[in-house]
Amino acid sequence: MNEIIIYCDGGCRGNQNANNIGAWGCVLSYNGHVKELSGTAKNTTNNKMELVAAIKSLQALKKYDMPIKVYVDSAYVQNGINNWIYGWIKKGWVDAKKNPVKNRELWEELFAERQKFSNIEFLKVKGHSDNAGNNRADELCNIAMDNM
């Protein structure tokens, strides 16, 4: 079966510091074709870059009716988009502690992108291991930050 495979990663050097640099990278593959994307941001967080990677990868797709597997090494993204988001929406975008959900605008954007696809899965992979797709997405992040 033809499917689109995506690997996403985000990173931030100096996470939680006032002046930091972040980047995201993604590798999209379909039917032997590979497309790589990356971008940067200043004064961001690792979690934001992980979310942006997933958003940008879905925005790059032109086919909405094919099976899509999105591999992330972020438990935050994987749990958020597969589970937590439904409770956040139901409860008016507050978390379990009744605090506003962090990165709400990115979660809303990722959820809207996800809704465009008829068959999409977000799957967790171990970061910095032997997964070539995840390693390449990580490499794209680091190259982007090096060139910032």
DSSP file with accessible surface (Angstrom, degrees, kcal/mol):
  #  RESIDUE AA STRUCTURE BP1 BP2  ACC     N-H-->O    O-->H-N    N-H-->O    O-->H-N    TCO  KAPPA ALPHA  PHI   PSI    X-CA   Y-CA   Z-CA
    1    1 A M              0   0  191      0, 0.0     2,-0.3     0, 0.0     0, 0.0   0.000 360.0 360.0 360.0 136.6    0.0    0.0    0.0
    2    2 A N        +     0   0   88     28,-0.1     2,-0.3    29,-0.0    28,-0.0  -0.580 360.0 163.1 -75.2 133.7    1.3    3.5   -0.8
    3    3 A E        -     0   0   62     -2,-0.3     2,-0.5    63,-0.1    28,-0.5  -0.983  38.4-118.0-148.0 157.5    1.7    5.7    2.2
    4    4 A I  E     -a   68   0A   9     63,-2.6    65,-2.6    -2,-0.3     2,-0.5  -0.862  26.9-159.4 -97.6 128.8    3.4    8.9    3.1
    5    5 A I  E     -aB  69  29A  27     24,-2.7    24,-2.9    -2,-0.5     2,-0.4  -0.933  10.0-174.5-111.5 131.4    6.0    8.5    5.8
    6    6 A I  E     -aB  70  28A   0     63,-2.7    65,-3.6    -2,-0.5     2,-0.4  -0.986  12.4-166.3-128.6 136.2    7.1   11.6    7.8
    7    7 A Y  E     -aB  71  27A  41     20,-2.3    20,-2.4    -2,-0.4     2,-0.4  -0.990  16.3-173.5-118.1 129.0    9.8   12.1   10.4
    8    8 A C  E     +aB  72  26A   0     63,-2.5    65,-0.6    -2,-0.4     2,-0.3  -0.940   9.2 168.1-123.9 145.9    9.7   15.3   12.5
    9    9 A D  E     - B   0  25A   3     16,-2.4    16,-2.7    -2,-0.4     2,-0.3  -0.989   9.7-169.7-152.5 151.1   12.0   16.8   15.0
   10   10 A G  E     + B   0  24A   3     -2,-0.3     2,-0.3    14,-0.2    14,-0.2  -0.962   9.2 178.6-136.1 154.8   12.5   20.1   16.8
   11   11 A G  E     - B   0  23A  11     12,-2.8    12,-2.4    -2,-0.3     2,-0.3  -0.978  14.2-158.0-152.8 164.3   15.2   21.4   18.9
   12   12 A C  E >   - B   0  22A  22     -2,-0.3     3,-0.7    10,-0.2     2,-0.6  -0.962  11.0-148.7-149.7 126.2   16.3   24.5   20.8
   13   13 A R  E 3  S+ B   0  21A  95      8,-3.1     8,-1.7    -2,-0.3    -2,-0.0  -0.886  94.5  15.9 -94.5 119.6   19.8   25.6   22.0
   14   14 A G  T >  S-     0   0   32     -2,-0.6     3,-2.7     6,-0.2    -1,-0.2   0.747  87.9-166.4  87.4  28.3   19.4   27.4   25.2
   15   15 A N  T <  S+     0   0   60     -3,-0.7    -1,-0.1     1,-0.3    30,-0.1  -0.186  73.3  17.9 -49.5 135.1   15.9   26.2   25.9
   16   16 A Q  T 3  S+     0   0  152     28,-0.5    -1,-0.3     1,-0.3     2,-0.3   0.360 100.9 115.7  79.6  -4.7   14.3   28.3   28.6
   17   17 A N  S <  S-     0   0  101     -3,-2.7    -1,-0.3    27,-0.1     3,-0.2  -0.679  75.3-120.9 -90.2 154.2   16.8   31.1   28.2
   18   18 A A  S    S+     0   0   83     -2,-0.3     2,-0.7     1,-0.2    -1,-0.1   0.880 104.5  40.8 -62.7 -40.3   15.7   34.5   27.0
   19   19 A N  S    S+     0   0  141     24,-0.1     2,-0.3    23,-0.1    -1,-0.2  -0.894  83.0 135.6-114.2 102.3   18.0   34.5   24.0
   20   20 A N        -     0   0   11     -2,-0.7    23,-2.2    -3,-0.2     2,-0.4  -0.854  43.5-129.8-136.5 171.8   18.0   31.1   22.3
   21   21 A I  E     -BC  13  42A  48     -8,-1.7    -8,-3.1    -2,-0.3     2,-0.3  -0.977  23.3-177.3-126.5 142.3   17.8   29.6   18.9
   22   22 A G  E     -BC  12  41A   0     19,-3.2    19,-2.2    -2,-0.4     2,-0.3  -0.896   2.7-178.4-132.0 163.8   15.5   26.8   17.8
   23   23 A A  E     -BC  11  40A   0    -12,-2.4   -12,-2.8    -2,-0.3     2,-0.3  -0.979  11.3-152.4-155.7 164.5   14.9   24.8   14.6
   24   24 A W  E     -BC  10  39A  26     15,-2.1    15,-1.8    -2,-0.3     2,-0.3  -0.953  10.8-173.8-137.5 155.3   12.7   22.1   13.2
   25   25 A G  E     -BC   9  38A   0    -16,-2.7   -16,-2.4    -2,-0.3     2,-0.3  -0.993   1.3-175.1-147.9 150.6   13.3   19.6   10.5
   26   26 A C  E     -BC   8  37A   0     11,-2.5    11,-2.4    -2,-0.3     2,-0.5  -0.996  14.3-152.8-149.3 148.8   11.2   17.0    8.7
   27   27 A V  E     -BC   7  36A  14    -20,-2.4   -20,-2.3    -2,-0.3     2,-0.5  -0.990  14.9-169.3-121.0 120.8   11.7   14.2    6.2
   28   28 A L  E     -BC   6  35A  11      7,-3.1     7,-2.8    -2,-0.5     2,-0.4  -0.939   6.4-177.0-112.1 132.4    8.8   13.3    4.0
   29   29 A S  E     +BC   5  34A  34    -24,-2.9   -24,-2.7    -2,-0.5     2,-0.3  -0.993  10.0 163.4-135.0 141.7    8.9   10.2    1.8
   30   30 A Y  E >  S- C   0  33A  58      3,-2.4     3,-2.6    -2,-0.4   -26,-0.1  -0.924  70.1 -18.7-155.2 123.2    6.5    8.7   -0.7
   31   31 A N  T 3  S-     0   0  107    -28,-0.5     3,-0.1    -2,-0.3   -27,-0.1   0.837 128.9 -44.6  52.2  42.2    7.0    6.2   -3.4
   32   32 A G  T 3  S+     0   0   82      1,-0.3     2,-0.4     0, 0.0    -1,-0.3   0.382 114.5 115.0  86.0  -5.8   10.8    6.6   -3.5
   33   33 A H  E <   -C   30   0A 135     -3,-2.6    -3,-2.4     2,-0.0     2,-0.4  -0.833  46.6-163.8 -99.9 138.6   10.7   10.4   -3.4
   34   34 A V  E     -C   29   0A  96     -2,-0.4     2,-0.4    -5,-0.2    -5,-0.2  -0.967   7.2-173.7-125.1 135.4   12.1   12.3   -0.4
   35   35 A K  E     -C   28   0A 100     -7,-2.8    -7,-3.1    -2,-0.4     2,-0.4  -0.996   7.9-160.5-127.0 133.3   11.5   15.9    0.5
   36   36 A E  E     -C   27   0A  81     -2,-0.4     2,-0.3    -9,-0.2    -9,-0.2  -0.945  10.4-179.8-117.0 137.1   13.4   17.6    3.4
   37   37 A L  E     +C   26   0A  43    -11,-2.4   -11,-2.5    -2,-0.4     2,-0.3  -0.960   5.4 163.8-132.1 150.7   12.3   20.7    5.1
   38   38 A S  E     +C   25   0A  59     -2,-0.3     2,-0.3   -13,-0.2   -13,-0.2  -0.980   4.9 173.6-158.5 164.1   13.7   22.8    7.9
   39   39 A G  E     -C   24   0A  18    -15,-1.8   -15,-2.1    -2,-0.3     2,-0.3  -0.971  17.0-132.0-164.2 171.2   13.3   26.2    9.5
   40   40 A T  E     -C   23   0A  68     -2,-0.3     2,-0.3   -17,-0.2   -17,-0.3  -0.838  12.1-173.3-131.0 165.8   14.5   28.3   12.5
   41   41 A A  E     -C   22   0A  29    -19,-2.2   -19,-3.2    -2,-0.3     2,-0.3  -0.976  17.4-134.3-154.8 151.6   13.2   30.6   15.2
   42   42 A K  E    S+C   21   0A 149     -2,-0.3   -21,-0.2   -21,-0.2     3,-0.1  -0.809  83.6  14.5-104.7 153.4   14.6   32.8   17.9
   43   43 A N  S    S+     0   0   92    -23,-2.2    -1,-0.2    -2,-0.3     2,-0.2   0.952  97.1 124.0  50.2  62.1   13.4   33.0   21.5
   44   44 A T        -     0   0   12     -3,-0.3   -28,-0.5   -27,-0.1     2,-0.3  -0.475  54.7-112.2-129.7-164.5   11.4   29.8   21.3
   45   45 A T     >  -     0   0   33     -2,-0.2     4,-2.1   -30,-0.1     5,-0.2  -0.945  24.6-114.0-135.7 161.8   11.2   26.4   23.1
   46   46 A N  H  > S+     0   0   48     -2,-0.3     4,-2.4     1,-0.2     5,-0.2   0.920 117.0  53.4 -58.3 -45.8   11.9   22.8   22.2
   47   47 A N  H  > S+     0   0   60      1,-0.2     4,-2.2     2,-0.2    -1,-0.2   0.902 107.1  51.2 -61.3 -39.7    8.2   22.0   22.5
   48   48 A K  H  > S+     0   0   66      1,-0.2     4,-2.8     2,-0.2    -1,-0.2   0.930 110.1  49.4 -62.2 -43.0    7.3   24.7   20.1
   49   49 A M  H  X S+     0   0    8     -4,-2.1     4,-2.3     2,-0.2    -2,-0.2   0.884 108.4  53.2 -66.5 -35.9    9.8   23.5   17.5
   50   50 A E  H  X S+     0   0    9     -4,-2.4     4,-1.6     2,-0.2    -1,-0.2   0.934 112.5  45.2 -62.0 -43.1    8.5   19.9   17.8
   51   51 A L  H  X S+     0   0    0     -4,-2.2     4,-2.5     1,-0.2    -2,-0.2   0.920 110.9  52.4 -66.4 -43.8    5.0   21.2   17.1
   52   52 A V  H  X S+     0   0   22     -4,-2.8     4,-3.2     1,-0.2     5,-0.3   0.900 105.2  56.3 -61.4 -39.4    6.1   23.4   14.2
   53   53 A A  H  X S+     0   0    0     -4,-2.3     4,-2.0     1,-0.2    -1,-0.2   0.934 110.0  44.8 -57.8 -45.6    7.9   20.5   12.6
   54   54 A A  H  X S+     0   0    0     -4,-1.6     4,-1.9     2,-0.2    -2,-0.2   0.923 114.9  48.3 -65.6 -43.5    4.7   18.4   12.6
   55   55 A I  H  X S+     0   0    3     -4,-2.5     4,-2.4     1,-0.2    -2,-0.2   0.952 112.6  47.2 -61.1 -50.8    2.6   21.4   11.3
   56   56 A K  H  X S+     0   0   87     -4,-3.2     4,-1.2     1,-0.2    -1,-0.2   0.865 109.4  54.4 -63.1 -36.2    5.0   22.3    8.5
   57   57 A S  H  < S+     0   0    0     -4,-2.0     4,-0.4    -5,-0.3     3,-0.4   0.928 111.3  44.2 -64.9 -42.1    5.3   18.6    7.4
   58   58 A L  H >< S+     0   0    0     -4,-1.9     3,-1.3     1,-0.2    -2,-0.2   0.883 109.3  56.5 -70.1 -35.9    1.5   18.3    7.0
   59   59 A Q  H 3< S+     0   0   75     -4,-2.4    -1,-0.2     1,-0.3    -2,-0.2   0.774 100.6  60.5 -65.9 -22.3    1.2   21.7    5.3
   60   60 A A  T 3< S+     0   0   24     -4,-1.2    -1,-0.3    -3,-0.4     2,-0.2   0.623  86.9  97.1 -79.8 -12.0    3.7   20.4    2.7
   61   61 A L    <   -     0   0   17     -3,-1.3     3,-0.0    -4,-0.4    -3,-0.0  -0.521  46.9-175.7 -84.1 147.4    1.4   17.6    1.6
   62   62 A K        +     0   0  169     -2,-0.2     2,-0.5     1,-0.1    -1,-0.1   0.474  66.9  74.1-114.1 -11.2   -0.9   17.8   -1.4
   63   63 A K        +     0   0   96      1,-0.1     3,-0.1     2,-0.0    -1,-0.1  -0.929  47.1 172.8-109.3 127.6   -2.7   14.4   -1.0
   64   64 A Y  S    S+     0   0   99     -2,-0.5    54,-2.1     1,-0.1    55,-0.4   0.502  71.3  61.2-108.8  -8.7   -5.2   14.1    1.8
   65   65 A D  S    S+     0   0  127     52,-0.2    -1,-0.1    53,-0.1    52,-0.1   0.268  83.6  92.5-106.9  12.3   -6.7   10.7    1.1
   66   66 A M  S    S-     0   0   20     -3,-0.1    53,-0.5     1,-0.1   -63,-0.1  -0.744  86.9 -94.6-102.5 153.7   -3.6    8.5    1.5
   67   67 A P        -     0   0   21      0, 0.0   -63,-2.6     0, 0.0     2,-0.4  -0.437  45.2-166.1 -64.4 136.0   -2.4    6.8    4.6
   68   68 A I  E     -ad   4 120A   1     51,-2.2    53,-2.2   -65,-0.2     2,-0.5  -0.995  13.1-166.1-129.9 131.8    0.1    9.0    6.5
   69   69 A K  E     -ad   5 121A  53    -65,-2.6   -63,-2.7    -2,-0.4     2,-0.6  -0.984   5.9-165.5-117.6 121.4    2.4    8.0    9.3
   70   70 A V  E     -ad   6 122A   0     51,-3.2    53,-3.2    -2,-0.5     2,-0.5  -0.940   6.6-160.0-108.5 115.6    4.0   10.8   11.2
   71   71 A Y  E     +ad   7 123A  46    -65,-3.6   -63,-2.5    -2,-0.6     2,-0.3  -0.858  15.2 173.2-100.1 126.6    6.9    9.7   13.4
   72   72 A V  E     -ad   8 124A   1     51,-2.8    53,-2.5    -2,-0.5   -63,-0.1  -0.936  32.6-152.1-127.9 151.5    8.0   12.0   16.2
   73   73 A D  S    S+     0   0   21    -65,-0.6     2,-0.7    -2,-0.3    54,-0.3   0.333  73.6  97.6-101.4   7.9   10.5   11.5   19.0
   74   74 A S     >  -     0   0   10      1,-0.2     4,-2.5    52,-0.1     5,-0.2  -0.850  54.5-166.7-101.0 113.2    8.5   13.9   21.3
   75   75 A A  H  > S+     0   0   45     -2,-0.7     4,-3.0     1,-0.2     5,-0.5   0.851  91.9  62.7 -62.7 -31.7    6.1   12.3   23.8
   76   76 A Y  H  > S+     0   0   47      2,-0.2     4,-2.0     1,-0.2    -1,-0.2   0.940 109.5  37.4 -57.5 -49.4    4.6   15.8   24.2
   77   77 A V  H  > S+     0   0    0      2,-0.2     4,-2.8     3,-0.2     5,-0.4   0.945 118.5  48.9 -70.5 -46.9    3.5   15.9   20.6
   78   78 A Q  H  X S+     0   0   43     -4,-2.5     4,-1.7     1,-0.2     5,-0.2   0.943 118.4  38.5 -61.6 -48.6    2.5   12.3   20.3
   79   79 A N  H  X>S+     0   0   48     -4,-3.0     4,-2.4    -5,-0.2     5,-1.9   0.907 116.3  53.5 -68.7 -39.5    0.4   12.3   23.5
   80   80 A G  I  <>S+     0   0    0     -4,-2.0     5,-2.4    -5,-0.5     6,-0.2   0.939 114.8  36.9 -62.1 -49.0   -0.9   15.7   22.9
   81   81 A I  I  <5S+     0   0    0     -4,-2.8    -1,-0.2     1,-0.2    -2,-0.2   0.813 123.9  41.8 -77.7 -28.3   -2.3   15.1   19.4
   82   82 A N  I  <5S-     0   0   37     -4,-1.7    -2,-0.2    -5,-0.4    -1,-0.2   0.785 136.6  -5.7 -87.8 -26.9   -3.4   11.6   20.0
   83   83 A N  I >X5S+     0   0   95     -4,-2.4     3,-0.9    -5,-0.2     4,-0.7   0.665 120.9  53.2-132.3 -61.9   -5.0   12.0   23.5
   84   84 A W  I >><S+     0   0  112     -5,-1.9     4,-2.2     1,-0.2     3,-0.5   0.813  95.5  68.8 -62.1 -33.5   -4.8   15.2   25.4
   85   85 A I  H 3><S+     0   0    0     -5,-2.4     4,-2.7    -6,-0.3    -1,-0.2   0.850  93.7  57.4 -60.3 -33.3   -6.1   17.6   22.8
   86   86 A Y  H <> S+     0   0  107     -3,-0.9     4,-2.2     1,-0.2    -1,-0.2   0.908 110.0  44.2 -66.6 -39.2   -9.6   16.1   23.0
   87   87 A G  H <X S+     0   0   28     -4,-0.7     4,-2.5    -3,-0.5     7,-0.2   0.891 111.7  53.6 -69.0 -39.8   -9.9   16.9   26.7
   88   88 A W  H  <>S+     0   0   28     -4,-2.2     5,-4.4     2,-0.2     6,-0.5   0.929 111.5  45.2 -60.3 -45.0   -8.3   20.4   26.2
   89   89 A I  H ><5S+     0   0   69     -4,-2.7     3,-1.4     3,-0.2    -2,-0.2   0.943 114.1  48.9 -63.4 -47.3  -10.9   21.2   23.6
   90   90 A K  H 3<5S+     0   0  185     -4,-2.2    -2,-0.2     1,-0.3    -1,-0.2   0.863 114.6  45.4 -60.8 -36.4  -13.8   19.8   25.7
   91   91 A K  T 3<5S-     0   0  122     -4,-2.5    -1,-0.3     3,-0.2    -2,-0.2   0.257 123.5 -98.4 -95.3  11.3  -12.6   21.7   28.8
   92   92 A G  T < 5S-     0   0   50     -3,-1.4    -3,-0.2    -4,-0.2    -2,-0.1   0.856  75.5 -56.2  77.9  34.4  -12.1   25.0   27.0
   93   93 A W  S   <S+     0   0   25     -5,-4.4     8,-1.9     1,-0.3     2,-0.4   0.876 100.0 129.3  64.1  43.0   -8.3   24.7   26.5
   94   94 A V  B     -E  100   0B  38     -6,-0.5    -1,-0.3     6,-0.2    -3,-0.2  -0.944  51.1-129.0-119.7 150.3   -7.3   24.3   30.1
   95   95 A D    >   -     0   0   47      4,-3.2     3,-2.3    -2,-0.4     6,-0.1  -0.145  41.1 -80.7 -86.7-173.5   -5.0   21.4   31.3
   96   96 A A  T 3  S+     0   0   92      1,-0.3    -1,-0.1     2,-0.1    -2,-0.0   0.764 132.5  52.3 -61.7 -24.8   -5.6   19.0   34.1
   97   97 A K  T 3  S-     0   0  167      2,-0.1    -1,-0.3     3,-0.0    -2,-0.0   0.252 120.4-109.4 -94.1  10.7   -4.5   21.6   36.6
   98   98 A K  S <  S+     0   0  156     -3,-2.3    -2,-0.1     1,-0.3     3,-0.0   0.675  76.7 133.5  68.7  21.1   -7.0   24.1   35.2
   99   99 A N        -     0   0   86      1,-0.1    -4,-3.2     3,-0.0    -1,-0.3  -0.706  68.8 -89.8 -95.1 151.7   -4.2   26.2   33.7
  100  100 A P  B     -E   94   0B 102      0, 0.0    -6,-0.2     0, 0.0     2,-0.2  -0.332  51.9-101.9 -58.4 139.9   -4.3   27.5   30.1
  101  101 A V    >   -     0   0   14     -8,-1.9     3,-1.0   -13,-0.1     2,-0.1  -0.470  37.2-121.3 -65.8 128.3   -2.8   25.0   27.7
  102  102 A K  T 3  S+     0   0  167      1,-0.2     5,-0.1    -2,-0.2    -1,-0.1  -0.463  93.2  14.0 -70.0 143.7    0.7   26.0   26.7
  103  103 A N  T >> S+     0   0   21     -2,-0.1     4,-2.4     3,-0.1     3,-0.7   0.780  77.4 159.1  63.3  30.9    1.3   26.5   23.0
  104  104 A R  H <>  +     0   0  105     -3,-1.0     4,-3.0     1,-0.3     5,-0.2   0.878  67.8  55.9 -51.6 -44.6   -2.5   26.5   22.3
  105  105 A E  H 3> S+     0   0  109      1,-0.2     4,-1.8     2,-0.2    -1,-0.3   0.886 110.5  45.3 -61.9 -34.8   -2.2   28.3   19.0
  106  106 A L  H <> S+     0   0   21     -3,-0.7     4,-2.8     2,-0.2    -1,-0.2   0.891 112.0  51.2 -74.4 -38.8    0.2   25.6   17.7
  107  107 A W  H  X S+     0   0    0     -4,-2.4     4,-2.8     2,-0.2    -2,-0.2   0.915 110.4  49.6 -62.4 -41.8   -2.0   22.8   19.0
  108  108 A E  H  X S+     0   0   77     -4,-3.0     4,-2.4    -5,-0.2    -1,-0.2   0.910 112.4  47.8 -62.9 -40.6   -5.0   24.4   17.3
  109  109 A E  H  X S+     0   0   78     -4,-1.8     4,-2.4    -5,-0.2    -2,-0.2   0.922 112.9  47.4 -67.4 -43.7   -3.0   24.7   14.0
  110  110 A L  H  X S+     0   0    0     -4,-2.8     4,-2.7     2,-0.2    -2,-0.2   0.928 112.3  50.1 -63.6 -41.6   -1.7   21.1   14.3
  111  111 A F  H  X S+     0   0   42     -4,-2.8     4,-2.0     1,-0.2    -2,-0.2   0.922 110.2  50.2 -63.4 -42.5   -5.2   19.8   15.0
  112  112 A A  H  X S+     0   0   54     -4,-2.4     4,-0.6     1,-0.2    -1,-0.2   0.911 112.0  47.8 -62.6 -42.3   -6.7   21.7   12.0
  113  113 A E  H >< S+     0   0   18     -4,-2.4     3,-1.3     1,-0.2     4,-0.3   0.926 109.7  53.0 -63.2 -44.2   -4.0   20.3    9.8
  114  114 A R  H >< S+     0   0   36     -4,-2.7     3,-1.7     1,-0.3    -1,-0.2   0.875 100.1  62.3 -58.5 -38.3   -4.6   16.8   11.1
  115  115 A Q  H 3< S+     0   0  113     -4,-2.0    -1,-0.3     1,-0.3    -2,-0.2   0.694  90.6  68.7 -65.0 -17.6   -8.3   17.1   10.3
  116  116 A K  T << S+     0   0  100     -3,-1.3     2,-0.4    -4,-0.6    -1,-0.3   0.685  89.6  76.8 -72.5 -17.9   -7.6   17.4    6.6
  117  117 A F    <   -     0   0   14     -3,-1.7     3,-0.3    -4,-0.3   -52,-0.2  -0.785  63.3-156.2-105.4 139.7   -6.4   13.8    6.3
  118  118 A S  S    S+     0   0   95    -54,-2.1     2,-0.3    -2,-0.4   -53,-0.1   0.728  89.7  25.7 -83.2 -21.7   -8.6   10.8    6.2
  119  119 A N  S    S+     0   0   73    -53,-0.5   -51,-2.2   -55,-0.4     2,-0.4  -0.766  78.4 146.2-147.6  93.0   -6.0    8.3    7.5
  120  120 A I  E     -d   68   0A  20     -2,-0.3     2,-0.4    -3,-0.3   -51,-0.2  -0.991  21.1-171.1-136.6 138.8   -3.2    9.7    9.7
  121  121 A E  E     -d   69   0A  85    -53,-2.2   -51,-3.2    -2,-0.4     2,-0.6  -0.987  13.6-151.1-128.0 141.3   -1.3    8.3   12.6
  122  122 A F  E     -d   70   0A   3     -2,-0.4     2,-0.3   -53,-0.2   -51,-0.2  -0.965  25.7-175.9-110.0 118.9    1.2   10.0   14.9
  123  123 A L  E     -d   71   0A  47    -53,-3.2   -51,-2.8    -2,-0.6     2,-0.4  -0.896  20.9-126.4-121.7 146.3    3.7    7.4   16.2
  124  124 A K  E     -d   72   0A  92     -2,-0.3     2,-0.3   -53,-0.2   -51,-0.2  -0.731  24.7-178.6 -94.6 134.6    6.5    7.7   18.7
  125  125 A V        -     0   0   18    -53,-2.5     2,-0.4    -2,-0.4   -50,-0.0  -0.927  36.7-100.4-123.3 155.5   10.1    6.7   17.9
  126  126 A K    >   -     0   0  156     -2,-0.3     3,-0.5     1,-0.1     5,-0.3  -0.617  41.2-129.7 -75.7 127.7   13.1    6.8   20.2
  127  127 A G  T 3  S+     0   0   19     -2,-0.4     3,-0.1   -54,-0.3    -1,-0.1  -0.384  82.3  17.1 -76.4 153.5   15.2    9.9   19.5
  128  128 A H  T 3  S+     0   0  137      1,-0.1    -1,-0.2     3,-0.1     2,-0.1   0.881 103.4 105.4  54.8  44.4   19.0    9.8   19.0
  129  129 A S  S <  S-     0   0   37     -3,-0.5    -1,-0.1     2,-0.2    -2,-0.1  -0.226  91.5 -59.7-124.5-140.6   18.9    6.0   18.3
  130  130 A D  S    S+     0   0  153     -2,-0.1     2,-0.8    -3,-0.1    -3,-0.1   0.176  87.3 119.0-100.9  19.9   19.2    3.9   15.1
  131  131 A N     >  -     0   0   36     -5,-0.3     4,-2.8     1,-0.2     5,-0.2  -0.755  48.8-160.4 -89.9 110.8   16.2    5.3   13.2
  132  132 A A  H  > S+     0   0   80     -2,-0.8     4,-2.2     1,-0.2     5,-0.2   0.877  87.9  50.5 -60.4 -41.2   17.6    6.8   10.0
  133  133 A G  H  > S+     0   0   15      2,-0.2     4,-2.1     1,-0.2    -1,-0.2   0.935 113.8  43.8 -64.9 -45.1   14.5    9.0    9.4
  134  134 A N  H  > S+     0   0    0      1,-0.2     4,-2.4     2,-0.2    -2,-0.2   0.911 112.6  52.8 -66.6 -40.2   14.5   10.5   12.9
  135  135 A N  H  X S+     0   0   56     -4,-2.8     4,-2.3     1,-0.2    -1,-0.2   0.888 109.3  49.5 -62.8 -38.0   18.3   11.0   12.8
  136  136 A R  H  X S+     0   0   71     -4,-2.2     4,-2.6    -5,-0.2    -1,-0.2   0.913 109.2  51.1 -68.7 -41.1   18.0   12.9    9.5
  137  137 A A  H  X S+     0   0    0     -4,-2.1     4,-1.8     2,-0.2    -2,-0.2   0.925 111.7  48.5 -60.7 -41.4   15.2   15.1   10.9
  138  138 A D  H  X S+     0   0   35     -4,-2.4     4,-2.2     1,-0.2    -2,-0.2   0.911 109.8  52.2 -62.7 -42.1   17.5   15.9   13.9
  139  139 A E  H  X S+     0   0   97     -4,-2.3     4,-2.8     1,-0.2     5,-0.2   0.905 106.0  53.6 -62.4 -41.3   20.4   16.6   11.6
  140  140 A L  H  X S+     0   0   12     -4,-2.6     4,-2.3     1,-0.2    -1,-0.2   0.894 108.0  51.7 -61.2 -38.7   18.3   19.0    9.6
  141  141 A C  H  X S+     0   0    1     -4,-1.8     4,-2.5     2,-0.2    -2,-0.2   0.941 111.6  45.9 -59.6 -49.0   17.5   20.9   12.9
  142  142 A N  H  X S+     0   0   52     -4,-2.2     4,-2.7     1,-0.2    -2,-0.2   0.892 111.3  51.2 -66.9 -38.1   21.1   21.1   13.8
  143  143 A I  H  X S+     0   0   67     -4,-2.8     4,-1.8     2,-0.2    -1,-0.2   0.933 110.5  50.3 -62.0 -44.0   22.2   22.3   10.3
  144  144 A A  H  < S+     0   0   12     -4,-2.3     4,-0.2    -5,-0.2    -2,-0.2   0.928 112.5  46.1 -61.5 -42.8   19.5   25.0   10.5
  145  145 A M  H >< S+     0   0    9     -4,-2.5     3,-1.2     1,-0.2    -1,-0.2   0.904 110.2  53.9 -68.4 -36.6   20.6   26.2   13.9
  146  146 A D  H 3< S+     0   0  103     -4,-2.7    -1,-0.2     1,-0.3    -2,-0.2   0.830 112.3  44.9 -63.0 -31.8   24.3   26.1   12.8
  147  147 A N  T 3<        0   0  129     -4,-1.8    -1,-0.3    -5,-0.2    -2,-0.2   0.348 360.0 360.0 -94.5   4.7   23.4   28.3    9.8
  148  148 A M    <         0   0   80     -3,-1.2    -3,-0.0    -4,-0.2  -127,-0.0  -0.465 360.0 360.0 -77.7 360.0   21.2   30.8   11.8
